[in-house]
Amino acid sequence: MLKRARAALLVAAAVLASIVGFSAPAYADGVYCESTGTVSICYTALSSPPSDPSPNPDSNGWTAGAPTCFLLGSKNNFEFEGIPPEQMYVHSTSGGLTTWYRIIDCGGGQSYWSNTRQCFVSMAPGVWPAKPSGYGDDAGYYNCNDYSLSASGGVSVGNMPFWSNTVPPGLTVYTPGRAAAELIAGFPLTAIDIGMAPQVNPAWGHRRSYVGIPVWLWVNNPQPVTWGPYSETATLGGQTITATAQVSSIRWAMGDGGERVCGSTGTPYTTGYGVTDSPTCGYRYSSTSEGAGGDRYTVTATSQWVVTWTSVSGANGVVNTAVASNVQLEVNELQTVNVTPIE
């Protein structure tokens, strides 16, 4: 219906132009007419050259593409293709510059036409070249494949690749950094099972230590999801990413304001060690937990995860994350009793 109404408008404009009988091109009210003698042909006039929408990323980082896609060409080429006047569009400036367009299919989320660049834009496959200065860590490298049809019938296809800090309009692809973030967000990384001496005393139902007595700290039964390495490979949004997570250290907040940062899983305590400091990760309290909530210190072990990722494109990066677990510990003070010997 829209095409028929538009065609009727153009025909009416052509008839009107024929009656008026002008020979110079006319551009007014959305119609551009050319006259040769007493014959006039009219085309739809564009008020401005076709362009792409400004970046307006959604939660995925995507911007909707142009609703209508225009191919820049020449009137001769379009006529050679058999494009009728009602499917040709013209932009004419007051200075006499006239450019010709026709509508083409915009493509899809993997390859979308750019009115500004006049090419189909897609994420470049394979290994990317070195990123120039001025682009962010999450910039992407894109192909820009144009085509033109010559009057002789030959088809020319070219590629003008480019870097962009944002995903070009119309594409629903991920940059490597975004794909890595999506992959890592699904990692089942969990806090450690805290190993500590003193252990829980069954008679008390909790741990109890004393001022000045060594406390040993370790990762009990370390697993890939609690200590690492944990690795996954996945293809998301057109990007193939491999990410590997590893705990770099455990930050032990002892509840009394003191901390220890240990870069290993620590050493599990056995009675054979006696009353001595841990060789790898330990602590000594200088005050009791009497003033703490519930007469207990909360000991928190925060795992500092470092996740490195690489992409088939060659892009890579590091993501830091942390998870924590805690236990309760009562700390008392040893009492010294002086006994007077019986004479």
C-alpha positions in Angstrom: 0.0 0.0 0.0 2.8 2.4 0.9 4.7 1.7 -2.3 1.5 2.2 -4.4 0.8 5.5 -2.7 4.4 6.6 -3.2 4.3 5.6 -6.8 1.1 7.6 -7.3 2.7 10.6 -5.8 5.7 10.4 -8.1 3.5 10.0 -11.1 1.3 13.0 -10.1 4.5 15.0 -9.6 5.8 13.9 -13.1 2.5 15.0 -14.7 2.6 18.3 -12.9 6.2 18.9 -14.0 5.3 18.1 -17.6 2.5 20.6 -17.5 4.8 23.3 -16.1 7.4 22.4 -18.7 10.6 23.2 -16.8 13.9 21.7 -17.9 16.1 22.2 -14.7 15.9 19.8 -11.8 13.4 20.7 -9.1 13.7 19.8 -5.4 10.7 20.6 -3.2 8.3 19.0 -0.8 10.1 15.6 -0.7 10.1 15.2 -4.5 13.1 15.7 -6.9 12.2 15.9 -10.6 14.4 15.9 -13.8 13.1 17.1 -17.1 14.2 16.4 -20.6 12.2 18.4 -23.1 8.6 17.8 -22.2 9.2 14.5 -20.2 9.8 14.7 -16.5 10.7 11.9 -14.1 10.4 12.4 -10.3 12.1 10.7 -7.4 11.7 10.8 -3.6 14.0 13.5 -2.2 15.8 12.9 1.1 16.1 15.9 3.4 19.6 14.7 4.6 22.1 12.0 3.7 21.3 8.6 5.3 23.2 8.0 8.5 23.5 5.6 11.4 21.8 6.0 14.8 24.0 7.5 17.6 25.4 4.9 20.0 22.7 4.2 22.7 23.8 0.8 24.1 21.3 -1.4 26.0 22.3 -3.7 28.8 24.1 -5.9 26.3 26.0 -3.0 24.8 23.9 -3.0 21.6 22.4 -0.1 19.7 19.5 -0.6 17.3 20.5 -0.2 13.6 19.0 2.2 11.1 15.4 1.2 10.4 15.9 1.8 6.7 19.2 1.1 4.9 20.3 3.0 1.8 22.9 2.1 -0.8 24.8 5.0 -2.3 25.3 4.7 -6.0 24.7 6.4 -9.4 21.5 6.8 -11.4 23.1 4.9 -14.3 24.0 1.9 -12.1 20.5 1.8 -10.6 18.9 2.0 -14.0 21.2 -0.8 -15.2 20.0 -2.9 -12.2 16.5 -2.2 -13.4 15.6 -0.1 -10.3 12.4 1.9 -11.2 12.3 5.6 -10.3 9.9 5.0 -7.5 12.6 3.0 -5.7 15.3 5.6 -6.1 16.1 8.3 -3.6 17.9 11.6 -4.1 19.7 14.0 -1.8 20.4 17.3 -3.5 22.1 20.3 -1.9 21.6 23.9 -2.7 25.1 23.8 -4.2 24.0 21.4 -6.9 25.5 18.2 -5.5 23.2 15.3 -6.1 23.6 11.9 -4.6 21.5 8.8 -5.5 20.4 6.0 -3.2 18.2 2.9 -3.2 16.9 0.8 -0.3 18.7 -2.5 0.4 18.2 -5.2 3.0 19.8 -4.2 6.3 21.1 -7.6 7.2 21.0 -9.1 10.7 22.7 -9.1 14.1 25.9 -10.6 12.8 26.3 -8.3 9.7 24.4 -5.0 9.5 24.4 -2.3 6.9 25.9 1.0 7.9 24.4 4.0 6.1 27.3 6.2 7.2 30.1 3.9 6.2 28.2 2.4 3.2 29.1 -1.2 4.0 28.0 -4.3 5.9 29.7 -4.2 9.3 30.6 -7.4 11.1 32.9 -8.5 13.9 36.2 -9.5 12.3 37.0 -13.2 12.7 40.4 -14.7 13.5 43.3 -12.9 15.1 43.1 -9.1 15.3 46.0 -6.7 14.6 47.6 -4.7 17.4 45.1 -2.1 18.8 46.0 1.5 18.0 46.3 4.0 20.8 43.2 5.9 21.7 40.9 2.8 22.0 39.7 1.3 25.3 40.3 -2.1 26.7 37.0 -3.4 25.4 37.3 -2.0 21.8 36.3 -4.3 19.0 37.7 -4.8 15.5 35.1 -4.9 12.7 35.0 -5.7 9.0 33.3 -3.2 6.6 32.4 -5.0 3.5 31.0 -2.8 0.7 29.9 -3.7 -2.8 29.1 -1.9 -6.0 27.7 -2.9 -9.3 29.2 -1.3 -12.4 27.4 -0.5 -15.6 29.3 -3.3 -17.3 27.8 -5.8 -14.8 30.9 -6.4 -12.7 30.6 -6.7 -8.9 33.3 -5.1 -6.7 33.7 -6.2 -3.1 36.1 -4.5 -0.7 36.8 -4.5 3.0 37.7 -1.4 5.1 38.2 -2.8 8.7 38.1 -0.4 11.6 38.3 -0.3 15.4 35.4 0.9 17.6 35.0 1.5 21.3 31.3 0.6 21.0 29.4 -2.1 19.1 28.3 -0.6 15.8 24.5 -0.1 15.4 22.5 -3.1 14.4 25.0 -5.7 15.5 24.2 -8.1 18.4 27.7 -9.4 19.0 29.9 -9.2 22.1 33.3 -7.6 22.3 35.9 -10.0 23.8 35.7 -8.2 27.1 32.0 -8.4 27.3 32.0 -12.1 26.4 34.7 -12.8 29.0 32.6 -11.0 31.6 29.5 -13.1 30.7 31.6 -16.3 30.9 33.2 -15.4 34.2 29.9 -14.4 35.8 28.8 -18.0 35.5 31.8 -19.5 37.2 30.8 -21.5 40.3 33.6 -20.0 42.4 33.0 -20.6 46.1 34.5 -19.6 49.4 37.0 -21.9 51.1 36.2 -24.5 53.8 38.1 -22.9 56.7 40.7 -25.0 58.3 41.7 -23.8 61.8 43.5 -25.0 64.9 41.9 -24.9 67.4 39.2 -27.2 66.0 35.6 -27.3 67.1 35.4 -28.9 70.5 32.4 -31.2 70.6 31.8 -30.6 74.3 31.6 -26.8 73.7 30.2 -26.8 70.2 32.6 -24.1 69.0 36.3 -23.3 68.8 38.2 -21.9 71.7 41.7 -20.5 71.9 43.7 -18.4 74.3 45.6 -15.1 74.3 49.2 -15.7 73.1 48.5 -19.3 71.9 49.3 -19.9 68.1 46.3 -20.2 65.8 46.8 -22.1 62.6 45.0 -21.2 59.4 44.6 -23.2 56.2 42.3 -24.1 53.3 40.6 -27.3 54.1 40.3 -29.7 51.2 41.1 -27.2 48.4 39.1 -27.9 45.2 39.2 -26.2 41.7 36.2 -24.1 42.6 37.5 -23.1 46.0 41.2 -22.6 45.2 41.7 -23.2 41.5 42.7 -23.6 38.8 39.2 -23.6 37.3 38.9 -23.1 33.6 36.1 -22.9 31.0 35.9 -22.2 27.2 32.8 -20.9 25.6 31.5 -19.0 22.5 29.3 -16.1 23.5 28.1 -13.4 21.2 30.4 -14.5 18.4 33.5 -14.5 20.7 35.3 -17.7 21.7 36.8 -17.1 25.2 38.9 -19.2 27.5 39.1 -18.1 31.1 41.0 -19.6 34.0 40.5 -18.7 37.7 43.1 -19.1 40.5 43.2 -17.8 44.1 46.1 -15.5 44.5 45.8 -15.1 48.3 43.5 -15.5 51.3 43.0 -12.4 53.5 42.2 -13.5 57.0 40.4 -10.9 59.1 40.7 -12.2 62.6 37.9 -10.2 64.2 40.1 -8.2 66.6 41.2 -5.7 63.9 44.2 -7.8 62.9 44.8 -9.4 59.5 47.0 -11.9 57.8 47.4 -12.3 54.1 48.6 -15.8 53.0 49.6 -16.7 49.5 49.2 -20.4 49.9 46.7 -22.9 51.2 48.5 -23.0 54.5 49.6 -25.9 56.6 47.0 -28.2 58.3 47.8 -28.6 62.0 48.6 -32.0 63.5 49.4 -32.7 67.2 53.0 -33.5 66.2 53.7 -29.8 65.7 53.0 -29.1 69.4 52.5 -25.5 70.6 54.3 -23.6 67.8 53.5 -21.1 65.1 52.3 -22.3 61.7 55.2 -22.2 59.2 52.9 -20.8 56.4 49.8 -19.0 57.9 49.0 -18.3 61.5 48.1 -15.7 64.1 48.3 -14.9 67.8 45.7 -13.0 69.7 46.7 -10.3 72.2 43.2 -9.8 73.7 40.2 -11.9 74.5 36.9 -11.9 72.7 35.0 -10.9 75.8 33.9 -7.6 74.3 32.9 -9.1 70.9 29.3 -10.0 70.0 28.4 -13.2 71.6 31.8 -13.4 73.2 33.2 -14.6 69.9 35.5 -13.2 67.3 34.3 -13.6 63.7 37.2 -14.9 61.6 36.6 -14.1 57.9 38.6 -15.7 55.1 38.3 -13.7 51.8 39.6 -15.5 48.7 41.2 -13.2 46.2 40.5 -14.7 42.8 42.4 -13.7 39.7 40.7 -14.7 36.4 42.8 -14.4 33.2 41.0 -14.7 29.9 42.0 -14.9 26.3 40.1 -14.7 23.0 40.6 -16.3 19.7 40.9 -12.8 18.4 44.1 -12.3 20.5 42.4 -10.0 23.0 43.0 -10.8 26.6 42.5 -9.5 30.1 42.3 -10.0 33.8 39.2 -9.9 36.1 39.5 -9.8 39.9 36.8 -11.1 42.1 36.5 -12.3 45.7 34.3 -14.6 47.9 34.4 -15.0 51.6 33.5 -17.5 54.4 33.7 -17.1 58.2 33.8 -19.0 61.5 33.4 -18.1 65.2 36.2 -18.3 67.6 36.2 -17.7 71.4 39.4 -16.4 72.8 40.0 -16.5 76.6 42.9 -15.7 78.8 44.9 -18.4 80.6 44.9 -17.9 84.3 47.9 -18.4 86.5 47.3 -19.9 89.9 50.0 -19.4 92.6 50.1 -22.3 95.1 51.7 -21.9 98.4 53.6 -25.1 99.3 52.7 -26.8 102.6 55.5 -26.9 105.1 
